[in-house]
Amino acid sequence: MNEIINYYNQFDEWGRLEREPIEFQVNWHYIKKYLPQSGHILDNGAGPGKYSMELAKEGYKVTLTDLTPRLVDIAKIKANELNLEGQFEGFYAADARELNMFNDEQFDSTLMLGPMYHLQEENERIKAVKELKRVTKKGGLVFVAFMPRIRHILTSLLFPENWRPNNNMDSIIEFSKTGSFRHADEGRFTGAYYFDIEDIKPFMESQGFETIDLIGSNAGSILNTDSWDYWRDKGEHQVKKIIDLIIERATDPYILGVSPHLLYIGRIK
């Protein structure tokens, strides 16, 4: 966990979602589609609170947690800057596997958009989803982010030196079997776990969740800078049509492996 905290202490997670706005727009579209119109939401592993701020703007009561104290402090500052403090029930530095500060069934709905791909051991992943289930009311909705293994295999093949030790086929083949990745370069994204797509729904359902949907958060990431420049040159109305198409097709199971992040939407049985 210290390795993860150190990474996020130097990484601009708020800026990542600004640089990759389609992921946020797709996720937010489906979060809003399924959430009830009001309620108390836990944003668990929220980072600096990008989604929390939007939830607060929409009138939800929000509680925010993250493993990295620096990101929790940033979220407090953001809430203050946006005059949203009154919508927040608390900001906590907390491990997703141990939400001891919360009661059973305390939240109407919950988000967990980061922790699952930092837990490399299955028993740790089970702890995290069990805690999410415990603190969410029966019938409540959950939104959980995953990273698909096949996408990281393809990314490693495309940019091998960016993803060492996946700069040789033996390492890539081993990764394809285990899903566990540890970056060879200090300070890079590491200690990560990538799911086989077909295992996500059974994993969540085995822990007491009813599946509603599984979406690709950003299939548009397949487009490179030149591609985006081409479409921007044709006008922002063309870019909007691309984003609308990506949102519409996000539920297509045949494109899930293209997206670097997936969003599981489920309900507590």
N, C-alpha and C positions, 0 to 999 in steps of 0.2 A: 504493500500500500504506500510506503514511503516513496517508492519509485514513481508511482502514479501522481502523488502529490507534487513531487519535484518537477515532473513533466508539465503539469498544469500551472505550476507557479511561474513558468517562463513562457507558456503558450497562450496566445490570444484567442480564447474560445469564443468570446463575443464576436470578435472580428471574423472568425471562421464562418459563422452563420451570416455575417454581412457579405463576405466574399462568395458564399455559396447560398444565395438567397432562395434558389429553387427548392432546396431541401426543406428550408423553413416553411416556404409557402405551401408545399405539398403536405407536409405534416400538419400544419395549422389548419388547412382545409379539412382534413379528415378528423382532426381533434374536434373542431367546431361542429362538424357534421354529426358526430355521435354524442358529444357531451350534452347533458341536460342544460337547460337555460340558466340554472343557478346551482350553487353548492360550494362546498369546501373541498379544494383540490390540493393534494400533495404533489409537489414537483420534486421528485426524489432523484438525487444525482443531477441537479439542475444546472450545474456550472454557474455562470454569472447571471442566470435567470432570464434569458431571452424569452422563453415560453411563459415563464411566470409573469413577466411584465404584461404580455398580451392577455393572459388570463385575467390579471388584475384590471386591465383597461376595460375588459368585457363585464366586469362586475362580480367576478368570482372571488370568494375568500381563498387565499393561497397560503400554504406553508411550504417553505423552501428548505431543502437539505442538499449538502454536497460534502464530499470527502475532504475537499481542499479548503481550508479556512480562508485563504486569499480570495477564492471565488465567491464564497459566502459574503465576505466584506464588500466585494464589488457589487453583488446583487443588492445589498443594503443601500449602497450609494446610488445605484440606478433607480431604485424605488423612490429614494428621496428626491433625486433630480426630476423624476417624472410625476412627483406629487401623488404617489401611489401607496405611501406607507400605511394608510388606513385600511387597505385591502389585504394586508399581510398579517397572518396570525403568528408568524415567527420565522426566524432564520436560524438554521442549525448546521454546524459542522458535524456530520454524521456518516457512518458507514452503512451502506444500503443493506448489509447483512444483519445489522443490529440496530433496529429502530426503537430502542427501549424507551425513548422519551414519549412515545405515542401509545395510546390505548388501542385495544382491539376495535375494529370497525369505526375508527375515528373520522375517516374521510369518505366523501361521496364518490370521488373518482381519484385515480392516481396516475401520474406519469413517471416513467423510469427510462429516460432517453440516453443514458450513458453507462451505468454500472455493468450491464450484462456483458459488454465486450472487454471489460477489464478483469473479469474473473475467469481464470484459466482452468480451475478445477471444478468438476461437475458438482461436487457437494457444496462449493461456495456459490455457484449459480442457483442451486436449489434453495439455499438459505435466503438469498436475496429475493427470489420470487415468493417464497413462503412468508417472508416479512411483508412484502407488498400485499399479499392476499390477506394477511392478518389485520393490517391497519385499514383495509378498504371494506366498506359496507357490503353486505350480501346484495347481489344485483348491481353493484357498482362497476363502472368501466375502468379498464386499465389500458395504458398505452406504453408499450415496451419496445425499445430500439435494439436491433441486432445488426451484425455485420455478416454478409454472406461470404462463405469460403471461396466460392468459385470466382467472385469478383477480385479477391485479393490474389488468387492464382494468376488471373489474366493481367492484373496490374503489375505483378512481379515479372511476368514475361515481357511486358511492354517497357518497364523501367527498372531493370534488374539492379542497377547500381544505386537506385534510390531506396531499395528494399533489401539491402544485405541483412542476413546471409542468403536471401532468396535470389542470389545472382548466379546460382548454379542449379542444375536440374535435380540433383540429389536432395538438396534442401527443399526445393519446391515440391517434389514428390512426397517428402516426409511431412511437410506442412499440409499437403492435401489429405493426408491420413489423420493427422492430429488436430488441425485447426488452431494450434497454438503458435504464436509468433513472438519472437524476441528480437528486436532490432539490434544489429551488430554495432550501430553507431550510437554513441552516448548522446542522450538528450532527445532522441527521436521517439516516435510513438511506439510503445513496446508493452510487453506484458499483456498481450491482447489475445482474445479468443474469437474465432470466426465459425459460425454455425454452417453446417450443410442445410440448405433451405428446407429440404423435406423433413428435417428434424425439429424445426421450430414449433409448429403447431402441436405435434405429439408431446414435446417437452412441456409446453405450457398446459396442455390439457391434462397431463399426468399429475400436475400440481393443483388441479381444481379450478382451472379456468375454462370457460366456454369461448371458443374462437368465433369472432365476428368477421375479421378480415386480416389479411397480411398484405401490406402495400410496399412498393418500391419508392423510397423517399426522394430519390433523384436519379431517374434514368437518364436525365439530360447531361449527366456528368460524362457520358460517352462522347459528347461533342467537345472538340478541342478549341483553343483560342481562335484559330482561323475560322472555324465553323461559326462560332458566335459572332465574330466580326462581320462575316458575310451577311448574317441575318440582321444584325444591328444596322448595317449600311442600307438595308431595305426599309428600315423604319421600326420604331418601337411597337407599332401595331402588329408587325410580323412576330416580334419577340414575344408579345403577349399571347399571340395565338399558339406559339410553341409551348409556353408555360401552361396554358390552358389544356393543350393536348397531353402534356406530361402528367398533369393532375388527373385528367380523365382516364388515362391509361395506367395509372399507378397501381390499380388493382389487378391488372393483367398478369396472371402467374407466369407467363412466358417471358416477361422482361425483368423479373425479380433479380436475376443474377447479374444484370447490368448495373444495378444501383449499388453504391458503396454502403448505404444504410437501408435497413428495412424497418417498417413500423408494424408491430403486432398490435391488433386491437382485440380486446377480449372483455369478458364479463365474469365477475365472481359468481360461481354457482351457489 
